[in-house]
Amino acid sequence: MQDLRAKVISGFAWESSTKLFVQILSWVSTIWVARILTPSDYGIVAISGVFVGLCLKLAGMGLGSAIVNKKSVSKSDLDNFFWVSNALAILAYLLLYNLSPFISEYYEVPELNSVLRVASLIIFVSSLSIVPRALLDRAMKFKHTAIINGIASTSITVSALAMAFSGFGYWTLIYSTILGEVIMAAGVYIAHPYLPSGFGSFGNNRASYKYGANVLGSRIIDHINNQWVTIIGGAVLGKTLVGSYQMARTIALIPLSKISEIIFKIIFASFSRIQDDIPRSKKIFIQMYRYLLLASAPMFSGIALVSDELILLLLGEKWLTALIPIKIICISNIFMISNFFFYKVLDGLGRSDISLKYQLIGLIAFPTLIYYASSWGLNAMLMAWFIVIPIGFIYLTMQIFKVLDLTLYEFFQTVLPSLASTLGMTAVLIAMNSILLASELPSAYILTLKILMGSFTYFTLLLIFFRSSFREVLTLIRSN
C-alpha cells in the first residue's frame, strides 16, 4: 500500500510541478491571444470543437481506459485495440468531413466547413498514440507523461502566440492544437515504443470492449452535456456570444485545467490497480479529494470575486460580455470538478456503469432547461446549466458512499477544511470590495489587493483551524 501511495503522491507532485511552469506560459498566451483575436474567432473554434471532440471520443471507443483498467494485457490485445481504434478514426473523419457543409449551413457560419475538415485531422494523430499513451498510464510512469505533456503544452503556447501575432486569426487555435497533439504522440512513442505485429483477437477482449463501450457512452454524453450551451447557443445566439462563453470557460478553468487533468489521469490509473481492495481505495480517495478541494475551491471562488478587474485589465472591453458567465461558471466548477473526480474514481473501480447513468441524467436535464432558457440570453442559459449540476453531485456522492463504504462524517471531514476556509475568504473579499470601489483606485491596484488579501485570508484560516490539512499541502509540495 505504501508503494502505491508513494506512486500516487509522487506522480501528483511530479506532474504538478511540471505543469506549473507550462501553466504560467499558458496564462500569458491565453491573455495575449485573446487580446488579438475576437469573440467570433473563439466562437467558430468552440462550435467546431463540439463535433471534433465527439469524433475523437468515437475513435477512441474508451479503449485507452480499457487497457489501463484490464488486469492483464497481452501484445495480441494491444494490437487488436490499435487497429480497431484506427479503423474507427478513419470512419469518424470521413463522417465529419462529409457532414461539415451541413453543420456550417445550420449554424450559418461559412468558415466552419473548412475549419471542421482541418481540425478533424487531429483524430488520426490521437488514435495512432492510443496504445503507448495507455501503457504509460498503466505503468504509472507519471514522470514521463509529465515531461511529454510539458513539451507539448509549451509548443501549443509558443505557436499560438506566434500565429496570433502573424495574423492567422481563428486558425491560430486550430493549428497550435494539432501541433501539440503531434508532439504528444511522438513523445509517448519515444517513451514507450509500440508497433503492432498483427490484428489480435476480438474473442479474448469481449469484457474490455464492454467496459470500453460503457466508458465511451459516458464520455460521449459527458462531452455533449458540457457543450449544450455551445450547441444550442451557436444556433440561437450566434458565434460572437458563444465566443464570449468559451472565453469565460477558459478563464474560469485556467488555474486547474492542467492540474485537474493530472489528478484524473493519476486517479484512474491508481484505482484501476487496486479496484479489488476497497479499504485502500477509500483511503486514497479521501486524501486525493481533500487535495483537489484545497486547490480548486479557493481558486474558483477567487476568480469569480476578481473577475471584474481581471477581464477589463487583462482582456479589454471587447470581452465584457464574458463577465457574468465567468462568475456563474466559477461557482459551478466547484461542483463540476468534484463530479469529474467522482466518476473517474468509479471508472477506475470498474463501475463505469454508474458514470453512464450520471451522464444520462444530464442528457435529459441539460438540453431541456438550457433550450427553454435560451429565449432570455446567454446568462439565463448558464443559470439553467448551474441548476442541474448539484443534482449530479448528489447522485455521484451517494454512489461513492456505497461503493467505498464511505460515511457522511468521513465525507464532511474531507470537505470541511477547504470549504470553510473558502467561505471565510469569500466573506472578507466581499466586505473589502465596497471599500476598494469607493477608493477609486486603479483596477490593477484593486486586483492585486484582492489577490493578496484572498490568499492571506485563506491560508491563515487553514493554518489556524485546519493545521493538519495545511501540513498535508506542505508535505505534497516538499515531496517534489
FENRA-V390382 format. One record per backbone hydrogen bond with DSSP energy under -1.0 kcal/mol. CO is the residue of the C=O (numbers start at 0). NH is the residue of the N-H. If there is no record, write none. Layout:
# FENRA-V390382
co->CO nh->NH
co->CO nh->NH
This chain:
# FENRA-V390382
co->0 nh->4
co->1 nh->5
co->2 nh->6
co->3 nh->7
co->4 nh->8
co->5 nh->9
co->6 nh->10
co->7 nh->11
co->8 nh->12
co->9 nh->13
co->10 nh->14
co->11 nh->15
co->12 nh->16
co->13 nh->17
co->14 nh->18
co->15 nh->19
co->16 nh->20
co->17 nh->21
co->18 nh->22
co->19 nh->23
co->20 nh->24
co->21 nh->25
co->22 nh->26
co->23 nh->27
co->24 nh->28
co->25 nh->29
co->26 nh->30
co->27 nh->31
co->28 nh->32
co->29 nh->33
co->30 nh->34
co->31 nh->35
co->32 nh->36
co->37 nh->41
co->38 nh->42
co->39 nh->43
co->40 nh->44
co->41 nh->45
co->42 nh->46
co->43 nh->47
co->44 nh->48
co->45 nh->49
co->47 nh->51
co->48 nh->52
co->49 nh->53
co->50 nh->54
co->51 nh->55
co->52 nh->56
co->53 nh->57
co->54 nh->58
co->55 nh->59
co->56 nh->60
co->59 nh->62
co->61 nh->65
co->62 nh->66
co->63 nh->67
co->64 nh->68
co->65 nh->69
co->73 nh->77
co->74 nh->78
co->75 nh->79
co->76 nh->80
co->77 nh->81
co->78 nh->82
co->79 nh->83
co->80 nh->84
co->81 nh->85
co->82 nh->86
co->83 nh->87
co->84 nh->88
co->85 nh->89
co->86 nh->90
co->87 nh->91
co->88 nh->92
co->89 nh->93
co->90 nh->94
co->91 nh->95
co->92 nh->96
co->93 nh->97
co->94 nh->98
co->95 nh->99
co->98 nh->102
co->99 nh->103
co->100 nh->104
co->101 nh->105
co->102 nh->106
co->103 nh->108
co->108 nh->111
co->109 nh->112
co->110 nh->114
co->111 nh->115
co->112 nh->116
co->113 nh->117
co->114 nh->118
co->115 nh->119
co->117 nh->120
co->118 nh->121
co->119 nh->122
co->120 nh->124
co->121 nh->125
co->122 nh->126
co->123 nh->127
co->126 nh->129
co->128 nh->132
co->129 nh->133
co->130 nh->134
co->131 nh->135
co->132 nh->136
co->133 nh->137
co->134 nh->138
co->135 nh->140
co->136 nh->139
co->139 nh->141
co->140 nh->144
co->141 nh->145
co->142 nh->146
co->143 nh->147
co->144 nh->148
co->145 nh->149
co->146 nh->150
co->147 nh->151
co->148 nh->152
co->149 nh->153
co->150 nh->154
co->151 nh->155
co->152 nh->156
co->153 nh->157
co->154 nh->158
co->155 nh->159
co->156 nh->160
co->157 nh->161
co->158 nh->162
co->159 nh->163
co->160 nh->164
co->161 nh->165
co->162 nh->167
co->163 nh->166
co->167 nh->170
co->168 nh->171
co->170 nh->174
co->171 nh->175
co->173 nh->177
co->174 nh->178
co->175 nh->179
co->176 nh->180
co->177 nh->181
co->178 nh->182
co->179 nh->183
co->180 nh->184
co->181 nh->185
co->182 nh->186
co->183 nh->187
co->184 nh->188
co->185 nh->189
co->186 nh->190
co->187 nh->191
co->201 nh->204
co->204 nh->208
co->205 nh->209
co->206 nh->210
co->207 nh->211
co->208 nh->212
co->209 nh->213
co->210 nh->214
co->211 nh->215
co->212 nh->216
co->213 nh->217
co->214 nh->218
co->215 nh->219
co->216 nh->220
co->217 nh->221
co->218 nh->222
co->219 nh->223
co->220 nh->224
co->221 nh->225
co->223 nh->226
co->226 nh->230
co->227 nh->231
co->228 nh->232
co->229 nh->233
co->231 nh->235
co->232 nh->236
co->232 nh->237
co->237 nh->241
co->238 nh->242
co->239 nh->243
co->240 nh->244
co->241 nh->245
co->242 nh->246
co->243 nh->247
co->244 nh->248
co->245 nh->249
co->246 nh->250
co->247 nh->251
co->248 nh->252
co->252 nh->256
co->255 nh->259
co->257 nh->261
co->258 nh->262
co->259 nh->263
co->260 nh->264
co->261 nh->265
co->262 nh->266
co->263 nh->267
co->264 nh->268
co->265 nh->269
co->266 nh->270
co->267 nh->271
co->268 nh->272
co->273 nh->276
co->276 nh->280
co->277 nh->281
co->278 nh->282
co->279 nh->283
co->280 nh->284
co->281 nh->285
co->282 nh->286
co->283 nh->287
co->284 nh->288
co->285 nh->289
co->286 nh->290
co->287 nh->291
co->288 nh->292
co->289 nh->293
co->290 nh->294
co->291 nh->295
co->292 nh->296
co->295 nh->299
co->296 nh->300
co->297 nh->301
co->298 nh->302
co->299 nh->303
co->300 nh->304
co->301 nh->305
co->305 nh->309
co->306 nh->310
co->307 nh->311
co->308 nh->312
co->309 nh->313
co->310 nh->314
co->310 nh->315
co->315 nh->318
co->316 nh->319
co->318 nh->321
co->319 nh->322
co->321 nh->325
co->322 nh->326
co->323 nh->327
co->324 nh->328
co->325 nh->329
co->326 nh->330
co->327 nh->331
co->328 nh->332
co->331 nh->335
co->332 nh->336
co->334 nh->338
co->335 nh->339
co->336 nh->340
co->337 nh->341
co->338 nh->342
co->339 nh->343
co->340 nh->344
co->341 nh->345
co->342 nh->346
co->343 nh->347
co->344 nh->348
co->345 nh->350
co->346 nh->349
co->350 nh->353
co->350 nh->354
co->351 nh->355
co->352 nh->356
co->353 nh->357
co->354 nh->358
co->355 nh->359
co->356 nh->360
co->357 nh->361
co->358 nh->362
co->359 nh->363
co->360 nh->364
co->361 nh->365
co->364 nh->368
co->365 nh->369
co->366 nh->370
co->367 nh->371
co->368 nh->372
co->369 nh->373
co->372 nh->375
co->373 nh->376
co->376 nh->380
co->377 nh->381
co->378 nh->382
co->379 nh->383
co->380 nh->384
co->381 nh->385
co->382 nh->386
co->383 nh->387
co->384 nh->388
co->387 nh->390
co->387 nh->391
co->388 nh->392
co->389 nh->393
co->390 nh->394
co->391 nh->395
co->392 nh->396
co->393 nh->397
co->394 nh->398
co->395 nh->399
co->396 nh->400
co->397 nh->401
co->398 nh->402
co->399 nh->403
co->400 nh->405
co->406 nh->410
co->407 nh->411
co->408 nh->412
co->409 nh->413
co->410 nh->414
co->411 nh->415
co->414 nh->418
co->415 nh->419
co->416 nh->420
co->417 nh->421
co->418 nh->422
co->419 nh->423
co->420 nh->424
co->421 nh->425
co->422 nh->426
co->423 nh->427
co->424 nh->428
co->425 nh->429
co->426 nh->430
co->427 nh->431
co->428 nh->432
co->431 nh->435
co->432 nh->436
co->433 nh->437
co->434 nh->438
co->436 nh->439
co->441 nh->445
co->442 nh->446
co->443 nh->447
co->444 nh->448
co->445 nh->449
co->446 nh->450
co->447 nh->451
co->448 nh->452
co->449 nh->453
co->450 nh->454
co->451 nh->455
co->452 nh->456
co->453 nh->457
co->454 nh->458
co->455 nh->459
co->456 nh->460
co->457 nh->461
co->458 nh->462
co->459 nh->463
co->460 nh->464
co->461 nh->465
co->465 nh->469
co->466 nh->470
co->467 nh->471
co->468 nh->472
co->469 nh->473
co->470 nh->474
co->471 nh->475
co->472 nh->476
co->473 nh->477
co->474 nh->478
co->476 nh->479
